[in-house]
Amino acid sequence: MADRRSSSAGASSPRRPAEHAWLVTGPLAIVAIVFSTAIGLVTSPPLGSWSIAAVLLTVMVVAGLPMLNFVIGRQSFGVRLTEIPLVLAFYFLPPLMVVLAYTLATLLTHLRYRFGVAKLAFNVANASAAASFAALVLLALPPIRGVGPGTWGILFASVSTFTLATLFGVAGVITVMHGWQAGAKVLRNAPSTLPTSAVNVVVGLVVLIVLDTTWWSAVLIAALAAAVALVYRSYAQFFRQHRTLGGMYDLTKAMTAEGQSGNLVDVLLGRIRALMQAEYATLWLPAQGRHPEVMLTARVDDSGLLDVAPTPEVIREETRRQQRSLALGVRLGGDEELRASLRTTGVKDVIAVPLRSGQAVIGTLEVANRLSDVGHFTDSDIPIFETVAAHAAVALENSRLVDRLRHDAYHDALTKLPNRRRITGALDEAVKIRAPGEVVAVLLFDVDGLRQVNESLGHAAGDKVLVEVAERLRACAPSSALVGRAGGDEFLVTLRLENAEAALELAAQLREQIRDEMVFDALTLDVDTAVGVAVHPDHGSDAASLLQRVDLAATAAKSVPGSVQLFNPALESRSLRRLGLAGDLRRALDEGALEVYFQPKVTLRDRRLVGVECLARWEHPTHGTVSPEDFVAVAEHTGQLGRLTEVVLREGLRRSRDWSHTGQPLAVAVNLAARTLTDQHFPDRVGELLTEYGVPPQRLTLEIRESGVLDGTDRPIPTLRRLRDLGVRLSVDDFGTGDSSLAHLRRLPVHEVKVDRSFVQGMATDPGDLAIVNAVVTLSQQFGLAVVAEGVESELTLELLQDIGCEIGQGFLFSRPLPYERLEAWFGAQVDPETISAGESPRLRVVP
């Protein structure tokens, strides 16, 4: 039969006080007394042989020990063999003596568990009532004669009545204590245990037949009973192992399915708690970088997660400090001082395991209170839980990495503000749900003089200015506003307002807040901004048009220092400047006015110069330095992208050929725009240029930005394959800034990954950036890809990259992008001439 024991140990509390169990215990006791009295009155004699009763009482006590245990919710079910002695008792003893013997056996069996008074009283009353009810059924059926089929049916009906009566008593008390859903769950799970009871009854009938043949068979039956007990125990162990393996599989499958969603922790804790049959499962991740502290607990009776833990904080801190598992409890032992702190909380046992990321401990995972009053964690549970924790640590770390990549895809690395992509999405949503009588305002703040700060004080000072501007905007803007960085020295603020005049007033207020003096060490700066304003619906119907026109307004505001400019149609004349820039770019390409700069690429382990990246630069006679982003965008829109790419390719290949003739064979890398990959003639043109300049194809690397090569489609793949077939090396540039993952690279014919400078530059100060770079390097190497780190600007960053196995780097630590003449001078100053030999890359003499 299946015997129920509820769990209320430890820090939990049942839905209703334990005293409510008397609402069921009392009626059951009355039923037992009334039925027993009736049985005593109708049977003669009411009592039988005391010697046989004593033997069967002993058998009942032994059979009352649980052979198998199951846990459903807070309830523990023990599969026992009580039906076997009941079959014998109903045959050999008067019904009243059976009731008394079984009631006494139940009392003796449950006393060893040290139940509370209410629980002990219920179990005894329920057993007595069920036995008396079964005895009445026995009396209502024809008298027992012999051990033939008729007797089998009578005994089977009586004992089955006892089993069902016990089950309904359990369901009744659970309904009172925990609600009708819990009681219904017990009844729904009954079909899984009733066949076991039926089997026990059959076994009891077989034993009866054997005993009726000869009492000497009791010796054989005892031996068989011992063997059956061993088999039950073995099956119990097998069942636990099977359940554990199944739970581990389900847990791993669930973590994989939920790894990139926001439900990972909910699924993780719920399944771990069920797998370990624990009342609580707690995850603790201390604050790290931009990630706040996480403290979440799954409890057996709650569908959601709690933000508290039942165990004292010292256990988690000790687990983290010692970097090993801690197990405390009745069967686990453990440090006495920690066990004392545990007892103050009412928790009976706990296992806490550190969560590791490499050699670092990132948090802890713990389970507390094995379900049921008689259940406890044992030493065999520790390795199982450690295995679970190892899987959980990997899932959590991957989830954090995905979360970080997603976050960085929509946030600026320097200021942590939303970037243009995030603002564009929010602006489109705001436009769709704008209410009548309001406008959606877009404010663009362009920081004046940032270039002078960078040139005079360095980029670190310029970054400090940008961060300070971001903080002031975030602090001063209304709570309903979205503040972001559009890029460079531009910041965006968008929100709903009453009208355009309110937008202008807010822009002026925010500008004044930004104008307050900024003090950096001993230096005081007065930073001003030019502000452009555009509003929907007056100035645009979507995010793209609003951002374009607020940019026009901000540009107009620059002409009048410190002004706030509202967009007006006259500002569209700026498009004429773009057309003029397009014409100027065409002339610059015709006249060779664009210059190619070169930035060295160096092996990080032995400082050997292995190549250069070719970068186009344009000094406009009127507008000054034109950023590559600007003239590349103009080239794309005016059909001059192919010519611009060819100019850079020709110059890079020419210099590579010249360096080969001087004994310094250097590879060159050229950036490609995403649109170039849609040109089916481009691979043929690359092959012609390689032949023209006599440069081996392996010395040319073509770099494509992540967003261009991993755009969610297969359009770039044919061109990439044709380029690869030429022997050209292919590289994914600025990796990590988009929405892709390394797994997507496996289907692309690329040779190299360039880690974006935002992650590399943050490695020395942000453990999250270090973890991302480490993951990219490790996985790329597993995929057979070379790794180049951009933005190497300090010796500390260089050492960290060496430690994680990154192969190549480029950045200001080695050299800024230089024109050819200055690069030659750099070669003379930095390259050790003794290392220049055929087939060997030159080694740098020193690194500034």
Secondary structure by P-SEA (a helix, b strand, c coil): cbbbbbbcccccccccccccccaaaaaaaaaaaaaaaaaaaacccccccaaaaaaaaaaaaaaacccbbbbcccbbbbbcaaaaaaaaaaacccaaaaaaaaaaaaaaaaccccccaaaaaaaaaaaaaaaaaaaaaaaaccccccccaaaaaaaaaaaaaaaaaaaaaaaaaaaacccaaaaaaaaaaccccaaaaaaaaaaaaaaaaaaaacccaaaaaaaaaaaaaaaaaaaaaaaaaaaaaaaaaaaaaaaaaaccccaaaaaaaaaaaaaacccbbbbbbcccccccbbbbbbccccccccccccccaaaaaaaaaacbbbbbcccccccaaaaaaaaaaccccbbbbbbbccccccccccccccccccccccccaaaaaaaaaaaaaaaaaaaaaaaaaaaaaccccccccccaaaaaaaaaaaaaaccccccbbbbbbbbcaaaaaaaaccaaaaaaaaaaaaaaaaacccccbbbbbccccbbbbbbbcccaaaaaaaaaaaaaaaaccccccccccbbbbbbbbbbcccccccaaaaaaaaaaaaaaaaacccccccccccccaaaaaaaaaaaaaaaaaaaccbbbbbbbbbccccccccbbbbbbbbbccccccccaaaaaaaaaaacaaaaaaaaaaaaaaaaaaaaaaaccbbbbbbbbccccccccaaaaaaaaaaaaaccccccbbbbbcccccccccccaaaaaaaaaaacbbbbbcccccccccccccccccccbbbccaaaaaaccccaaaaaaaaaaaaaaaaabbbbbbcccccaaaaaaaaaacccccccccccccccaaaaaaaaaaccccccccccccccccccc
